[in-house]
Amino acid sequence: MKIVVAIKQVPDRDAAIRMAPGAKEIDERELQWAMNEPDAYALEEALQLKEKHGGEVIVASAGPERVGTTIREALAKGADRAIHIVADDLGARDALGVARLLARAVAPESPDLVLTGLQSEDRGEGQTGVILAELLGLPHATLILHVDRTETGLRVKRELEEGWHQWIEMPIPAVLTMQSGGNKLRYATLMGIKRAKAKELRAVSAAELGVDATPAIVLEGMAAPQKQKSTQILRGSPREAAAELVEKLKTEARVL
Amino acid sequence: MSCILVVEEARRDGSTRVFQETLAAGRRLAELTGLAVEAAGVGEPGRNIFAQITGAQPAAGHAIRHELLAAYTADGYTLAFEQLIRRLEPRYVLFPHSYQARDFVPGLAARFGQALIGDVTAIGEGPTFARQLYQGRMHATYRHAGGGPCFLSIQNGAFRADEGAGGTMPVSEFTPALEPAQIRTRPGTPFRETAQTVDLSSAQRIVGVGRGIKDAEKLPLVEDLAGALGAELGASRPICDNGWLPMERQVGSSGQTVAPKLYLAVGISGAIQHLVGMKGSQCIVAINKDPDAPIFEVADYGIVGDLFEVVPALTEAVKAAR
């Protein structure tokens, strides 16, 4: 099977997110970056499918120069080659605009399967995979935890709300968005990191793809959230803060 | 005949609460735009899809009926709603931000050259639409650029359903043109993995543990605290994904929704997927090393510090007080 995995580079989970002065975007200057975790699960599923059934795993990622490090990480984990869609204006494009870039870059590969994470940890829109399917004219399923290859296509396990699941049968080619937790993520090995350096990483500019960047929805502004409740922050040493908290839970909140 | 079209969705247990909240968002948008609210839903023949609507009634209802829509599929729903929207030409189309809407609405919107504004938490003058970014660390406002219908999905619990007496409205039937070959996926019957043995929804106190615990071997720290408090142990998704605690202890949009008297969040940053599952708790306490963690937005009491120091101290303090 020829599998394309769409991955996104996002701020590391522990990174402090602050606004850039006078801008509508966050301050990227001192951020650490990482592979979007649901996309890491999509990559893991692709690598396991390749190990079981053979084929090729191609990663595709859109973003500026820095995205290269995350692409190299995917190659080090076992992807065979990569497409970097070089775009400095990802934040100004809406979900449709980004999916159009990916679709244009991925379509010539004619993959049997396109995998991506169910959502990104930065914008959290959860739309890219579904729009990709629409643009590529392929069937899709979302929130997938498990993928079986069948004679005619795929049998996938989808997560529903409140602990429910269902199996879905579908033909290939298809697009799946992966939920986290279905597999155990692998680490890149030293050997993998060494091999990744020799793998093909093709860069294509957003301009070359000829995609309309005009968004249908426009970001007006962004700000750190205001507190919904007035939180009492208890200070002092751990012992002092703990004692004060227990006192407040007993006498003020009356929940102990 | 431009309108605000609000799409019905019922939960597995028949509850239409999220639809009613979405209707409330539609009414808010109606105040700001002067447009009328209409409702649409998919249902088998004979079922009054809109029977449960309380309070102010939509101006009209559109009942979508087709045997190929008996079970939800993204293909079937996309085609059916595409046809209805082309006929009605609504200015806004609102969905509850459910797993089902997330499965097909982005593709439906793309068919109209649009992108969904998803998981909307508030609607302001303009109109503008608020949603969270960066795992709740930023709030953003968006507006629609125009040139087609604006697709929105409304966060669970963000708007309050109108609880007044119900009423009636004119309902018209809509039969979309669908062929079996257009439905490319075959959905199976929904099932539950294992019998739920932990019912967190009835717990009086819950200690929730998140990524901050770092290592499964550190879990006894929070187990001791839960023991001292007489609390059940809950967790955010990554803890269950790692297999450190069983899935049935997961609190949040893909796990259980809880509303105990006391929810004590340990090392949980407070991503929206977790908050929707516990923000209804009577008293929320957060222990986190990051003073900017979104969990502090919903907490009544907070301790900013290293959980590996604070939790043992708290366990001792609870034991001493009892």
Interface residues (C-beta under 8 A of the other chain):
Chain A: P11 R13 D14 A16 I17 M19 I26 D94 A95 L96 G97 A99 E121 D122 R123 G124 E125 G126 Q127 V130 I131 A133 E134 L135 P139 H140 A141 T142 L143 E159 L160 E161 E162 G163 W164 H165 Q166 W167 I168 E169 M170 P171 Q179 S180 G181 K184 T214 P215 A216 I217 V218 L219 E220 G221 M222 A223 A224 P225 Q226 K227 Q228 K229 T231 Q232 I233 L234 P238 R239 A241 A242 A243 L245 V246 E247 K248 L249 K250 A253 V255 L256
Chain B: R11 R12 A74 D75 T78 S98 Y99 R102 D103 F104 V105 P106 G107 A109 A110 R111 G113 Q114 A115 L116 I117 G118 D119 G126 T128 Q132 L133 Y134 Q135 G136 R137 M138 H139 A140 T141 Y142 R143 H144 A145 G147 G148 C150 R184 T185 R186 P187 G188 T189 P190 F191 R192 E193 Q196 R205 R211 L229 R237 P238 C240 D241 N242 G243 M247 E248 S253 S254 G255 Q256 T257 K261 L262 S269 I272 Q282 C283 I284 V285 A286 D290 P291 D292 P294 F296 E297 V298 A299 D300 Y301 G302 I303 V304 G305 D306 E309 V310 P312 A313 L314 E316 A317 V318 A320 A321
